[in-house]
Every structure is written in C-alpha cells, then in structure tokens.
C-alpha cells in the first residue's frame, strides 16, 4: 500500500490548529485525508474556520480507512455521541491501525472503550476521564504506545506528527 487513507473526524468547535497542521502534513507525506462527520455538512472551528465533511460516519466502515487522526477542541465531545464513529475507532484499534489524538481528542478514544491499559497524554483537563477509562495518563507532551500517539495541545504537534507519520510509513 502506497497511500494510507486517514480519517479525520470533525464537528463544531474543533481546534483549527489541530486540524489544519495535521491535515496538510498528512497530505504532504503522500497520504489521503477523509474528513468525517456526523452529518454531511460543514463544521466550524473555535475560530470560525469552516471544513466540509467528505463522508458521514454512517457512510464509512473501518475498512474504508487505514488510520485515524483526532483533532481536539470541543468537537471530540460531539463526535463521541455517534455510535458509528465509536465503532470505527474500536475496529481500527482492534486491528492495530495507526491512531493519533491531540488535546481533547482522547475523549473519542475513551468513549470507544479503547484506552484501558494504554499510556496516554492529553490536555490536562481531561486527565481524570482518561484515567477513569483505565489508561495511564503520563502528562508528557507526546506519548507513543504502540499504534497510539497522543499529544497535549497544539504545541505538541511538531513532535507528534512525525511519530504518527512514521506509523503510516510502517504500513507501506
């Protein structure tokens, strides 16, 4: 496989820095990005950046994508309300696909029930939820645990993205 298909879930109030920077780095590395959402519409970031959804979670299966990168902001709290999004996340994690999440992105992972026994970092305000989901919260700027790469906030992206992209390269 030359090109990985990377799902990036969005909803209103996503963090534009945590979407735009990974989006273009993933494309630059030669991979495809599929923007997923609960509805086939546009969603606005915290600063008003608008993104168009390519496919709804109901239209996608985990077989349609090779990896997932979850931007933060408040969008993950909305995305995790969608059972199809949770199913896709669970199936990707079960098959060992590359998973990246930054800031509040782990909200989606913990709601999917895939953090038990994993080493994770996130924005400090969701530490209690991450730990309650059975993960070991490290507080490091970036944490890598097998196929899972997590970061604390937008400032962690320059360290997080090369590690996520290395997982995608490992699939080739």
C-alpha positions in Angstrom: 0.0 0.0 0.0 1.5 3.3 -1.1 -1.0 5.7 0.3 -2.8 5.5 3.6 -6.4 6.7 3.9 -6.5 8.7 7.2 -9.9 9.6 8.8 -10.0 13.0 10.5 -13.3 13.4 12.5 -14.7 16.9 12.9 -17.7 18.6 14.4 -18.4 22.2 15.5 -15.8 23.8 17.7 -12.8 21.7 16.5 -9.5 23.2 17.1 -8.4 24.7 13.8 -4.6 24.4 14.6 -5.1 20.7 15.5 -6.9 20.1 12.2 -5.1 22.2 9.6 -1.5 21.4 10.6 -2.0 17.5 10.6 -4.3 17.7 7.6 -1.6 19.3 5.4 1.3 17.2 6.9 -0.6 14.0 6.1 -1.2 15.1 2.6 2.4 16.3 2.2 3.5 12.8 3.2 1.6 11.4 0.2 -1.5 10.1 2.1 -5.2 10.8 1.6 -7.3 12.5 4.3 -11.0 11.7 4.6 -12.9 14.3 6.7 -15.6 12.5 8.7 -18.6 13.9 10.5 -21.9 13.0 12.0 -23.6 14.8 9.1 -22.6 15.6 5.5 -22.3 19.4 6.1 -19.7 22.0 7.1 -18.5 22.4 10.6 -16.9 25.5 12.1 -13.8 25.5 14.3 -13.5 27.5 17.5 -12.1 30.5 15.4 -14.6 30.1 12.6 -12.6 28.1 10.1 -15.1 26.0 8.1 -14.4 22.4 6.9 -16.6 20.3 4.6 -17.2 16.7 5.6 -16.3 14.1 2.9 -18.2 11.2 4.4 -20.5 10.7 7.4 -19.6 8.1 9.9 -22.7 6.1 8.9 -21.3 6.0 5.3 -17.9 4.8 6.5 -16.6 1.4 7.7 -13.3 0.8 9.3 -12.3 -0.9 6.1 -12.6 2.4 4.2 -9.7 3.9 6.2 -6.2 2.8 7.3 -5.7 5.2 10.2 -7.4 7.9 12.2 -6.1 11.3 13.5 -8.4 13.0 16.0 -8.0 16.8 16.4 -9.1 18.3 19.7 -11.1 21.3 20.6 -14.7 20.5 21.7 -15.5 18.5 18.6 -14.5 15.1 20.1 -17.2 15.5 22.7 -19.8 15.8 19.9 -18.2 13.1 17.7 -18.2 10.6 20.6 -22.0 10.8 20.6 -22.1 9.0 17.3 -22.2 5.2 17.6 -20.8 4.7 14.1 -17.8 6.9 15.0 -17.2 4.8 18.1 -17.5 1.5 16.1 -14.9 2.7 13.5 -12.5 3.7 16.3 -12.9 0.4 18.1 -12.3 -1.6 14.9 -9.3 0.4 13.9 -7.7 0.0 17.3 -8.5 -3.8 17.3 -6.6 -4.3 14.1 -3.6 -2.2 15.2 -4.1 0.7 12.8 -2.3 4.0 13.5 -4.2 6.2 15.8 -3.3 9.8 16.6 -5.1 12.1 19.0 -4.3 15.6 20.4 -5.6 17.7 23.2 -9.2 16.7 23.8 -9.0 14.0 21.0 -8.7 11.2 23.6 -12.4 11.9 24.6 -13.3 9.9 21.5 -11.0 7.1 22.3 -12.2 6.7 25.9 -15.8 6.7 24.8 -15.0 4.0 22.3 -13.5 2.0 25.3 -10.1 1.5 23.8 -7.8 3.2 26.4 -7.7 0.5 29.1 -4.1 -0.4 29.8 -2.7 2.2 27.4 -0.1 5.0 28.1 -1.8 8.3 27.0 -1.4 12.0 27.3 -3.9 14.8 26.6 -4.9 18.2 27.6 -4.6 18.2 31.4 -8.3 19.0 32.0 -9.4 15.5 30.8 -6.8 13.6 32.8 -9.5 12.3 35.2 -11.6 10.9 32.4 -8.6 9.3 30.7 -7.6 7.6 33.9 -11.1 6.6 34.7 -11.1 4.8 31.3 -8.2 2.7 32.5 -5.3 4.5 30.8 -2.1 5.6 32.4 -2.0 9.3 31.9 1.6 10.5 31.6 1.3 14.2 31.1 4.2 14.1 28.6 3.9 16.5 25.6 3.7 13.4 23.3 3.2 9.8 24.3 3.6 6.8 22.0 2.2 3.4 23.0 2.4 1.0 20.1 0.0 2.2 17.4 -1.3 5.0 19.6 0.2 8.5 19.5 -1.2 11.3 21.7 -0.3 14.9 22.4 -1.2 17.5 24.9 -2.1 20.6 22.8 -1.2 22.3 19.5 2.3 23.0 20.7 2.9 19.2 20.7 2.1 18.8 17.0 5.7 19.3 15.7 6.8 16.3 17.8 3.5 14.3 17.5 3.1 14.4 13.7 6.5 12.8 12.7 5.7 9.9 15.1 2.2 9.5 13.6 3.6 9.7 10.0 6.2 7.1 10.9 3.4 4.7 11.9 1.8 5.4 8.5 5.1 4.7 6.8 5.4 1.4 8.6 2.2 0.3 6.8 3.9 0.7 3.4 
